[in-house]
């Protein structure tokens, strides 16, 4: 069940309780819950039961309270032991489970690495316990990866019904985990190669055209070997070090023949390869690898032959540098040193950052094919990704200080046009580029204009002299258009409205800024004070979501119109909410925010029968650069008590991002639903983290998210049925124009 998997990914605590290794349910907390066990999921009864024990005096009982979600018990264990195979056994008894499709009870087990990323997972979905059954022992087996850090084990109930759990046991290769041999950590050769830990030894100031061309070819060949050579997949080579070993000779090559000879000799050090036993040919891949350059006549025949042999080599589905998250399929980039000790990496490490990022996008970014597409007026075409490498080689070489290096990285990241992809919380960028001083005034975009919308702090906002509806014309002598054009490349986003959303036009380096505004046709110049963020009291950041008051997640905005704000939604309230809204004409679901809970399924069941709403594209470790479709996923349930029967209007804008977009895709299947608003952030799908030298951390959207018919949502957003934008007049009057229009749609006969 997709939503269950996502919950297990997101909600299992990375922190471990101080536990004794007793997996029984005999000890209880003062609240009557099993000691050492935690719970997560929906509003279920989670109690000890002394009347139904398989062994000892008590078992754990998980039972629904009329809500069809899921609930899981979790015991966390540090993987201090070694071995090959994990076996979890436990006794389960059920009553009324599995009453509907995709519901069941059973055991579950998950293995995480030190970063909290899931390595192995099984939730018994394909063999779940359904109906009413007596005590029976069940088993889950998973491999124990070398980089396992934390195990999560337990039992769960998905949907309605009751299950009892007791007498759990965990073994490693048939031996109780408490007595299993301590882990013997055998380091890969790649981990012991620390020759260049303190620096690359590469010193560059400017490049000749030949050196730029040679480095461009090196970046391509290096990344290809990193993700295709079996010896690299086995952890036999540290690719960071390998780059620095070959780079000096390549920089000295003055002809294509010398360059190719350097590369060919370097490739020999990786050892021979054997062709795969059989070719991997999935049905109708969405995107095929872009490897035409392997046959480029600019490369020597000998080098082309070697590269194509590597391409045909057999590869595992888990590699030293890359694997795919189980049950989700987004890339997990592993063993990528961040080199945080290098605030300003040397030229070699700066080129490593470029080559590392470029190849991650080249082979594992699901939306690379959209970079060159002009999809609307707000979604502009950019250069082909292949063209970015020769462009950025000299840019990264010349970025010799910490800020210019980070800005070069930020500009590169912006080229993939993914709102998830950014560098957040970087002190050097925040203080050196964006500025440490903030205004207490909220600015909203009306088209390309920046308009005062509200105050983050009322008293400081009033002192600014700015009022709602004021149009910003210039800042510190620079017109708004010039200000935006100078900074556009350093604010990555999927589309232009989302980029403007992220631009803090009143942020800067000084405690005051000179702002020229238009107020009711009159031009005025104001000295607007700015403050360090931690000196602004009661900063109302929540204003950047919906303008509707958020003291509750639901309200009657009219006697016949209900309103749900998902920014602080509480799924436990749904029975009460839909009882309150039972006789209303319509419901407004406000998704101009990020949902506080994942409610695609728990709320969706109140709106519709099972309806297909999404399918995904996933990359491949064995065939880097290839993406294939996943099965279509549905949301909604049949025969739900309290099903809402009124109209549904969903509000969206540039604040609607990621999970909010995913939620909109599901809920627009409600009968007669209307999506009202403007282009959304255009960034959906589970994110994948990327580490770059100098302590830079960024992300990408790691899976493709499409409608069932294949329509895109990346960059262009989820689409609206009725397009509408806030206006300057509406901001001046403090009105929520989209909410007003939604009410009109609902009340219209």
DAMOPE-V522091 format. One record per pair of residues at least 6 apart in sequence whose ideal C-beta (glycine too) atoms are under 6 Angstrom apart, sorted by sequence separation. I is the first residue (numbers start at 0). J is the second residue. D is the distance in whole Angstrom. If there is no record, write none. Layout:
BEGIN
I&J&D  I&J&D
END
This chain:
BEGIN
28&34&5  52&58&5  97&103&5  111&117&6  112&118&6  156&162&5  225&231&6  252&258&4  373&379&6  398&404&4  422&428&6  454&460&3  492&498&4  556&562&5  580&586&6  619&625&5  690&696&6  27&34&6  38&45&5  49&56&6  51&58&5  169&176&5  324&331&6  373&380&4  442&449&5  443&450&6  516&523&5  667&674&5  729&736&4  26&34&4  49&57&5  96&104&4  110&118&5  171&179&4  372&380&6  412&420&5  471&479&6  474&482&6  490&498&5  554&562&5  618&626&5  689&697&5  704&712&5  24&33&5  61&70&5  110&119&4  252&261&6  321&330&6  322&331&5  371&380&5  398&407&4  443&452&4  515&524&5  47&57&5  48&58&5  154&164&4  553&563&5  616&626&4  688&698&6  93&104&5  109&120&5  370&381&5  440&451&6  441&452&5  490&501&5  514&525&5  725&736&6  48&60&4  249&261&5  371&383&5  395&407&5  441&453&4  490&502&6  552&564&5  651&663&6  686&698&4  687&699&5  59&72&6  108&121&6  225&238&5  248&261&5  293&306&5  394&407&5  409&422&6  513&526&6  514&527&5  33&47&6  46&60&5  293&307&6  320&334&6  370&384&6  440&454&6  441&455&6  451&465&5  614&628&6  615&629&4  649&663&6  687&701&4  723&737&6  107&122&4  319&334&6  439&454&6  511&526&5  512&527&5  549&564&6  552&567&5  614&629&6  686&701&6  45&61&6  439&455&5  451&467&6  552&568&5  684&700&4  685&701&5  18&35&4  89&106&5  106&123&6  367&384&6  439&456&4  511&528&5  552&569&6  614&631&5  649&666&6  684&701&6  685&702&6  723&740&6  43&61&6  44&62&4  105&123&3  121&139&5  451&469&4  549&567&6  682&700&6  684&702&4  16&35&6  87&106&6  510&529&6  545&564&6  561&580&4  613&632&5  660&679&5  27&47&5  43&63&6  121&141&6  245&265&4  391&411&6  439&459&4  440&460&5  450&470&6  611&631&5  684&704&5  87&108&5  221&242&6  439&460&5  683&704&4  42&64&5  105&127&5  119&141&4  405&427&6  448&470&6  449&471&4  544&566&5  561&583&5  611&633&5  612&634&6  647&669&4  661&683&5  24&47&6  105&128&5  405&428&5  440&463&5  553&576&5  560&583&6  610&633&6  660&683&5  42&66&5  103&127&2  104&128&5  559&583&5  609&633&5  652&676&5  655&679&4  656&680&3  41&66&6  402&427&6  440&465&5  559&584&4  560&585&6  561&586&5  562&587&5  563&588&5  564&589&5  565&590&6  610&635&5  646&671&6  647&672&4  648&673&5  649&674&5  650&675&6  651&676&4  652&677&5  657&682&6  33&59&6  103&129&6  118&144&5  401&427&5  566&592&3  570&596&5  609&635&5  650&676&5  656&682&6  657&683&6  41&68&3  43&70&4  387&414&5  568&595&5  608&635&5  648&675&6  653&680&6  567&595&5  568&596&5  570&598&6  577&605&5  607&635&4  651&679&5  10&39&5  40&69&5  41&70&6  402&431&4  565&594&4  608&637&5  683&712&5  25&55&5  40&70&4  449&479&6  568&598&6  40&71&5  106&137&5  108&139&5  357&388&5  570&601&5  603&634&4  604&635&6  634&665&4  23&55&6  25&57&6  39&71&6  97&129&3  217&249&5  603&635&5  604&636&4  681&713&6  24&57&5  96&129&6  106&139&5  108&141&6  330&363&4  381&414&6  681&714&4  24&58&6  38&72&6  112&146&5  600&634&6  681&715&6  24&59&5  93&128&5  113&148&4  599&634&5  604&639&5  681&716&5  36&72&5  37&73&5  112&148&5  213&249&5  272&308&6  53&90&4  91&128&6  94&131&5  110&147&5  111&148&6  272&309&6  274&311&5  475&512&6  606&643&6  679&716&3  36&74&6  111&149&5  263&301&6  275&313&4  353&391&5  474&512&6  475&513&5  605&643&5  678&716&5  679&717&5  93&132&5  213&252&6  230&269&5  263&302&5  266&305&5  110&150&6  210&250&6  230&270&5  259&299&4  262&302&6  272&312&4  474&514&6  92&133&6  228&269&5  92&134&5  109&151&4  220&262&6  353&395&5  473&515&4  229&272&6  259&302&5  472&515&5  676&719&6  90&134&5  108&152&5  199&243&4  545&589&5  189&234&5  192&237&4  195&240&5  201&246&6  213&258&5  350&395&6  471&516&6  472&517&6  674&719&5  90&136&5  91&137&6  107&153&6  194&240&6  349&395&5  545&591&5  674&720&5  675&721&5  187&234&3  188&235&5  189&236&6  469&516&4  470&517&4  544&591&6  545&592&6  673&720&5  677&724&5  88&136&6  106&154&6  107&155&5  189&237&4  192&240&5  195&243&5  544&592&4  673&721&6  675&723&6  469&518&5  88&138&5  346&396&6  613&664&6  87&139&5  104&156&5  612&664&5  612&665&5  664&717&6  86&140&5  103&157&5  663&717&5  102&157&5  349&404&6  360&415&6  444&499&5  449&504&5  85&141&5  102&158&3  612&668&6  660&717&5  85&143&5  104&162&4  343&401&4  610&668&4  99&158&6  342&401&5  586&645&6  590&649&6  591&650&6  15&75&5  585&645&5  82&143&5  98&159&5  464&525&4  584&645&5  585&646&4  586&647&5  587&648&5  588&649&5  589&650&5  590&651&5  591&652&5  607&668&5  676&737&6  583&645&5  603&665&5  607&669&5  591&654&5  599&662&5  606&669&4  96&160&3  463&527&5  577&641&5  591&655&6  594&658&6  87&152&5  95&160&4  590&655&5  594&659&6  3&69&5  96&162&6  577&643&6  593&659&6  599&665&5  675&741&6  94&161&5  438&505&4  594&662&6  78&147&4  93&162&5  437&506&5  590&659&5  78&148&6  421&491&5  91&162&6  92&163&4  420&491&5  436&507&6  673&744&6  78&150&6  434&506&5  91&164&6  433&506&6  434&507&4  590&663&5  76&150&4  418&492&5  434&508&4  436&510&6  89&164&6  90&165&5  413&488&6  418&493&4  75&151&6  90&166&5  417&493&6  631&707&5  416&493&5  73&151&5  74&152&5  89&167&4  410&488&5  413&491&4  74&153&6  412&491&5  418&497&5  456&535&6  73&153&5  88&168&5  409&489&5  53&134&5  72&153&4  228&309&5  456&537&6  71&153&6  72&154&5  87&169&5  227&309&5  232&314&6  286&368&6  229&312&5  232&315&6  455&538&5  71&155&4  86&170&5  455&539&5  229&314&6  234&319&4  617&702&6  70&156&6  232&318&4  232&319&6  615&702&5  616&703&3  650&737&5  69&157&4  84&172&5  615&703&6  82&171&4  83&172&6  438&527&6  453&542&5  82&172&4  67&158&5  80&171&5  438&529&5  614&705&6  67&159&5  437&529&6  436&529&4  614&707&6  648&741&4  61&156&5  437&532&5  63&159&5  80&176&6  439&535&6  611&707&5  648&744&5  82&179&6  62&161&4  80&179&4  81&180&6  646&745&5  0&101&5  61&162&5  81&182&4  441&542&5  13&115&5  80&182&6  81&183&6  60&163&5  243&347&5  58&163&5  59&164&5  58&165&4  8&117&6  242&351&6  544&654&6  51&163&5  53&165&4  54&166&5  239&351&6  53&166&5  378&494&5  377&494&5  377&495&4  377&496&6  0&124&6  221&354&6  218&354&4  222&358&3  226&362&5  11&151&5  203&346&4  22&167&4  201&346&5  199&345&5  201&347&3  198&345&5  199&347&3  199&348&5  500&653&5  3&157&6  587&741&5  497&653&5  20&177&4  496&653&4  585&745&3  584&745&5  218&388&5  215&388&5  215&389&4  215&392&6  214&392&5  211&392&5  211&393&6  496&678&6  560&742&5  497&680&5  494&678&6  557&742&6  560&745&5  206&393&5  494&681&5  493&681&3  547&735&6  493&682&5  546&735&5  206&396&6  203&396&5  120&325&5  120&326&6  117&324&6  117&325&6  116&331&5  494&714&6  493&714&4  365&616&5  363&618&5  468&727&6  362&623&4  365&626&6  362&624&5  418&680&5  468&730&5  419&682&5  467&730&6  468&731&3  418&682&4  467&731&5  417&682&6  419&686&5  422&695&6  422&697&5  420&697&6  450&727&5  452&730&5  419&698&5  420&699&5  450&730&5  419&700&5  417&699&6  445&727&5  417&700&5  412&697&6  408&695&6  330&618&6  328&617&3  416&714&6  321&620&6  377&678&6  318&620&5  316&620&5  316&621&5  314&621&5  4&326&4  285&616&5  364&699&6  288&624&3  378&714&5  288&625&5  365&702&6  378&715&5  365&703&4  352&691&4  286&626&4  352&692&5  374&714&6  375&715&6  284&625&5  285&626&5  351&692&6  374&715&5  279&621&6  279&622&5  284&627&5  285&628&6  348&692&4  369&713&6  369&714&6  281&627&5  366&713&5  344&692&4  344&693&5  341&692&6  341&693&5  337&690&4  338&692&4  335&690&5  339&694&4  329&685&4  330&687&5  332&689&6  337&694&5  327&685&5  329&687&5  330&701&5  329&701&3  329&702&5  328&702&6  226&623&4  42&571&4  68&601&5  2&600&5  1&632&5
END
